[in-house]
Amino acid sequence: MIAFHVKKRCRKVFFSSLVFLVFLSVPLLSLAIEPADIPGNIHVGQLDIHPSLSVKEEYNDNIYDEASHEAGSAITTYSPGIAFQLPFQRHLLSMDCRADFIEPSRHQNYQTENYFANIMLDLDFNILDIQIGDNWKRDSVAPDYEKDIRNDYYQNRFFFNTSYKLADRYKIKGFFRNENRDFNSFHKPWQWDPELDNYMQNEVGFNLFYRFLPLTSALVEYVYAHKNNLDKGLQSTDSDTNWVWLGLTWETASKITGTIKGGYTYRNYEAGIDDFDGFGMKADLRYKLTSYTTIGLNGFRKPVDTAVTEEEGVYGPYYISSGGTLSVDHKLTHKISANAHVSYRNDNYEEEGIYDKKRDDDCYGIGVGVNYQVQDWLGCEVSYNYVDNDSNFEQEDYRNNIVAGKISLSF
């Protein structure tokens, strides 16, 4: 046992030293390597292969999001990845995979290894476009306190999208998505079984687009979704959701890009749970103010099921989450850019759960960062983020200060 801890300690020292050396060597690398010497991506016939690697070092002064007795830790994240692209005629087959190895300097229950893989076939027949793909990941829910454990799960999402141009101004799009999540059943004796967060969801819908300006379209969206949760003999939390939304979308060549949409949303729960009936929306917009400055706006309002693995189940079966983020990106020089953002989110729980009042959280965030693209294949960034969660349950209040630095290599 002593030998095991010594080996683990040596590995941490090695990892920390390696990260320090990498950060120290960035300026030297930028001076020592000429652009002509930089290796490009790998080509095998028509196949392009793009390897990548990033190393992130951060300090979080409250890794468990606790109201008091905060525990801080330095956290190192290594993220190797590789992407493949195979174009043929007007079509494209793409695949990528990535791993995140997360190593805290303290509090070893925070340590984990996560894996992600994606594949998509894009078939372009001019007026008809078909996309078929799958997103797979082996991820985890972070621990909430010192004696908690990470809850590992596998998640898979299959999707099928097809769009057809009816005329110069009209386009119709249909889609189907199947998503399932499967938790590892291991847990401490006093904890809820994480398998209660297992689910399978099927979603089907369509969009109708009408282009009334050269780069701007109006849209109508209808979606039906059925979610089947693993209840294990407890009260069923299965649900059916319908929404009819209106919106606008802008193509990438315009000064504004992205989509904003919203409208009527209805979620019906099967057994003894108050239904949700109201306004829902989603926005993801970017506005190019000048050739140097871009403003981003993201917003949402949606019902969200609570999760026992995130210690939320005691507050009821679901909450309404509303919020948004305003961001600014500014290019200082050809290689250096700065960014800043402010965010707000309100989580309003619809039922009392085991308590005599409904939970209501207001979460505020700010962040700043600087990116330096040393070479086309080498970049680094530093950032600071602050989060303040203000809840009407005192034990759910928390504040985070996170300082981070990251180096990315991509070929």
VENPE-V883585 format. One record per residue. N is the residue number from 1. RES is the residue in one letter. SS is DSSP state (alpha for helix, beta for strand, coil for the rest). PSI is psi in whole degrees, 0 to 359 (999 if undefined). NEAR is the number of other ideal C-beta (glycine too) atoms within 12 Angstrom. Layout:
n->(N;N)
res->(RES;RES)
ss->(SS;SS)
psi->(PSI;PSI)
near->(NEAR;NEAR)
This chain:
n->(1;2;3;4;5;6;7;8;9;10;11;12;13;14;15;16;17;18;19;20;21;22;23;24;25;26;27;28;29;30;31;32;33;34;35;36;37;38;39;40;41;42;43;44;45;46;47;48;49;50;51;52;53;54;55;56;57;58;59;60;61;62;63;64;65;66;67;68;69;70;71;72;73;74;75;76;77;78;79;80;81;82;83;84;85;86;87;88;89;90;91;92;93;94;95;96;97;98;99;100;101;102;103;104;105;106;107;108;109;110;111;112;113;114;115;116;117;118;119;120;121;122;123;124;125;126;127;128;129;130;131;132;133;134;135;136;137;138;139;140;141;142;143;144;145;146;147;148;149;150;151;152;153;154;155;156;157;158;159;160;161;162;163;164;165;166;167;168;169;170;171;172;173;174;175;176;177;178;179;180;181;182;183;184;185;186;187;188;189;190;191;192;193;194;195;196;197;198;199;200;201;202;203;204;205;206;207;208;209;210;211;212;213;214;215;216;217;218;219;220;221;222;223;224;225;226;227;228;229;230;231;232;233;234;235;236;237;238;239;240;241;242;243;244;245;246;247;248;249;250;251;252;253;254;255;256;257;258;259;260;261;262;263;264;265;266;267;268;269;270;271;272;273;274;275;276;277;278;279;280;281;282;283;284;285;286;287;288;289;290;291;292;293;294;295;296;297;298;299;300;301;302;303;304;305;306;307;308;309;310;311;312;313;314;315;316;317;318;319;320;321;322;323;324;325;326;327;328;329;330;331;332;333;334;335;336;337;338;339;340;341;342;343;344;345;346;347;348;349;350;351;352;353;354;355;356;357;358;359;360;361;362;363;364;365;366;367;368;369;370;371;372;373;374;375;376;377;378;379;380;381;382;383;384;385;386;387;388;389;390;391;392;393;394;395;396;397;398;399;400;401;402;403;404;405;406;407;408;409;410;411)
res->(M;I;A;F;H;V;K;K;R;C;R;K;V;F;F;S;S;L;V;F;L;V;F;L;S;V;P;L;L;S;L;A;I;E;P;A;D;I;P;G;N;I;H;V;G;Q;L;D;I;H;P;S;L;S;V;K;E;E;Y;N;D;N;I;Y;D;E;A;S;H;E;A;G;S;A;I;T;T;Y;S;P;G;I;A;F;Q;L;P;F;Q;R;H;L;L;S;M;D;C;R;A;D;F;I;E;P;S;R;H;Q;N;Y;Q;T;E;N;Y;F;A;N;I;M;L;D;L;D;F;N;I;L;D;I;Q;I;G;D;N;W;K;R;D;S;V;A;P;D;Y;E;K;D;I;R;N;D;Y;Y;Q;N;R;F;F;F;N;T;S;Y;K;L;A;D;R;Y;K;I;K;G;F;F;R;N;E;N;R;D;F;N;S;F;H;K;P;W;Q;W;D;P;E;L;D;N;Y;M;Q;N;E;V;G;F;N;L;F;Y;R;F;L;P;L;T;S;A;L;V;E;Y;V;Y;A;H;K;N;N;L;D;K;G;L;Q;S;T;D;S;D;T;N;W;V;W;L;G;L;T;W;E;T;A;S;K;I;T;G;T;I;K;G;G;Y;T;Y;R;N;Y;E;A;G;I;D;D;F;D;G;F;G;M;K;A;D;L;R;Y;K;L;T;S;Y;T;T;I;G;L;N;G;F;R;K;P;V;D;T;A;V;T;E;E;E;G;V;Y;G;P;Y;Y;I;S;S;G;G;T;L;S;V;D;H;K;L;T;H;K;I;S;A;N;A;H;V;S;Y;R;N;D;N;Y;E;E;E;G;I;Y;D;K;K;R;D;D;D;C;Y;G;I;G;V;G;V;N;Y;Q;V;Q;D;W;L;G;C;E;V;S;Y;N;Y;V;D;N;D;S;N;F;E;Q;E;D;Y;R;N;N;I;V;A;G;K;I;S;L;S;F)
ss->(coil;alpha;alpha;alpha;alpha;alpha;alpha;alpha;alpha;alpha;alpha;alpha;alpha;alpha;alpha;alpha;alpha;alpha;alpha;alpha;alpha;alpha;alpha;alpha;alpha;alpha;alpha;alpha;alpha;alpha;alpha;alpha;coil;coil;alpha;alpha;alpha;coil;coil;coil;coil;beta;beta;beta;coil;coil;beta;beta;beta;beta;beta;beta;beta;beta;beta;beta;beta;beta;beta;beta;coil;coil;coil;coil;coil;coil;coil;coil;coil;coil;coil;coil;beta;beta;beta;beta;beta;beta;beta;beta;beta;beta;beta;beta;beta;beta;beta;beta;coil;coil;beta;beta;beta;beta;beta;beta;beta;beta;beta;beta;beta;beta;beta;beta;coil;coil;coil;alpha;alpha;alpha;coil;beta;beta;beta;beta;beta;beta;beta;beta;beta;beta;beta;beta;beta;coil;coil;coil;beta;beta;beta;beta;beta;beta;beta;beta;beta;beta;beta;beta;beta;beta;coil;coil;coil;coil;coil;coil;coil;coil;coil;beta;beta;beta;beta;beta;beta;beta;beta;beta;beta;beta;beta;beta;beta;beta;coil;coil;coil;coil;beta;beta;beta;beta;beta;beta;beta;beta;beta;beta;beta;beta;beta;beta;coil;coil;coil;coil;coil;coil;coil;coil;coil;coil;alpha;alpha;alpha;alpha;coil;beta;beta;beta;beta;beta;beta;beta;beta;beta;beta;beta;beta;beta;beta;beta;coil;coil;beta;beta;beta;beta;beta;beta;beta;beta;beta;beta;beta;beta;beta;beta;coil;coil;coil;coil;coil;coil;coil;coil;coil;beta;beta;beta;beta;beta;beta;beta;beta;beta;beta;beta;beta;coil;coil;coil;coil;coil;beta;beta;beta;beta;beta;beta;beta;beta;beta;beta;beta;beta;beta;beta;coil;coil;coil;coil;coil;coil;beta;beta;beta;beta;beta;beta;beta;beta;beta;beta;beta;beta;beta;coil;coil;coil;coil;beta;beta;beta;beta;beta;beta;beta;beta;beta;beta;beta;beta;beta;coil;coil;alpha;alpha;alpha;coil;coil;alpha;alpha;alpha;coil;coil;beta;beta;beta;beta;beta;beta;beta;beta;beta;beta;beta;beta;beta;beta;coil;coil;coil;coil;beta;beta;beta;beta;beta;beta;beta;beta;beta;beta;beta;beta;beta;beta;coil;coil;coil;coil;coil;coil;coil;coil;coil;coil;beta;beta;beta;beta;beta;beta;beta;beta;beta;beta;beta;beta;beta;beta;beta;beta;coil;coil;beta;beta;beta;beta;beta;beta;beta;beta;beta;beta;beta;beta;beta;beta;coil;coil;alpha;alpha;alpha;coil;beta;beta;beta;beta;beta;beta;beta;beta;beta;beta;beta;beta;beta;coil)
psi->(318;319;323;313;324;317;318;320;317;322;319;316;318;313;314;319;320;315;317;317;321;312;320;330;352;309;324;319;319;332;328;337;126;150;324;339;354;127;139;186;167;135;130;94;234;352;125;135;125;96;155;160;133;147;123;130;124;158;124;121;1;73;337;4;52;152;329;169;49;143;121;159;146;141;127;130;120;129;85;149;167;142;144;138;126;96;143;119;237;5;167;130;123;148;142;154;151;152;146;117;111;119;106;152;335;170;75;347;351;347;142;170;123;148;143;140;139;144;140;136;120;112;118;107;36;277;347;128;134;132;127;132;177;136;123;143;150;105;189;157;126;151;152;348;174;320;4;170;161;140;107;146;160;138;136;137;114;141;150;119;140;139;147;129;114;325;190;328;346;145;139;139;132;152;154;138;138;125;136;149;136;111;149;136;352;133;164;156;329;1;156;151;119;340;346;345;5;144;163;133;133;136;131;145;183;157;142;122;140;116;108;349;162;324;14;134;146;151;151;133;133;134;139;133;136;127;126;107;151;107;341;45;354;181;133;136;18;151;156;131;134;139;145;115;152;153;183;147;143;138;164;337;350;169;325;135;152;194;141;132;154;168;213;132;133;123;123;119;147;325;111;19;136;132;157;133;104;203;136;154;164;134;138;95;148;134;122;95;312;181;347;340;132;136;134;147;122;138;160;155;122;153;140;128;140;161;133;332;344;19;33;341;333;347;8;174;337;168;162;119;123;139;190;170;132;125;155;129;130;128;115;315;186;329;346;132;154;154;156;152;154;144;156;140;135;128;109;108;134;341;167;341;225;1;177;15;160;139;143;122;140;122;123;145;147;155;151;155;160;131;137;111;91;310;174;329;356;123;156;155;151;149;158;133;139;133;135;112;118;112;154;358;115;324;349;359;144;160;143;138;122;119;130;152;145;139;133;133;129;127;999)
near->(7;8;9;10;12;12;13;19;17;14;20;24;17;16;27;22;16;20;30;19;17;28;24;15;21;29;17;14;23;22;12;14;20;10;13;9;11;19;19;16;20;16;16;11;10;15;19;23;25;25;24;25;26;29;36;31;35;31;25;36;25;30;34;30;31;27;20;15;12;21;29;24;30;29;37;38;32;29;28;23;28;25;27;26;25;22;19;16;13;14;22;25;25;27;27;29;27;30;24;27;24;33;32;31;27;22;30;24;25;33;28;28;21;28;24;27;27;25;26;27;24;28;23;20;15;13;17;21;25;26;27;22;28;26;25;27;27;25;29;31;29;29;32;31;26;18;16;28;28;32;35;28;32;23;29;26;27;25;28;26;27;24;27;21;22;16;12;13;17;21;27;27;29;25;28;25;28;25;26;26;34;23;34;22;19;17;24;17;9;10;26;25;24;31;27;32;36;30;30;22;28;26;28;21;28;24;29;27;31;23;23;16;17;12;17;24;31;24;32;27;34;27;33;25;32;24;34;22;33;25;25;18;9;18;18;21;32;27;32;23;32;25;32;24;31;25;30;29;34;29;19;13;12;20;20;26;23;29;30;30;34;26;23;23;32;23;34;24;29;19;16;14;25;22;22;33;18;21;23;33;28;30;30;24;28;26;23;23;16;13;10;17;20;25;26;28;26;25;29;28;30;31;36;31;37;30;30;31;34;31;28;31;30;21;34;33;37;34;34;33;30;28;29;27;28;24;27;27;26;24;22;16;13;12;18;21;24;25;29;26;27;26;28;25;30;27;34;28;34;28;29;19;23;15;17;11;15;23;35;26;33;23;30;25;28;26;28;25;27;26;26;26;24;28;27;20;24;34;28;33;31;27;26;26;29;25;28;24;31;23;28;22;26;14;21;27;24;31;25;31;23;30;23;30;32;31;39;30;30;28;22)
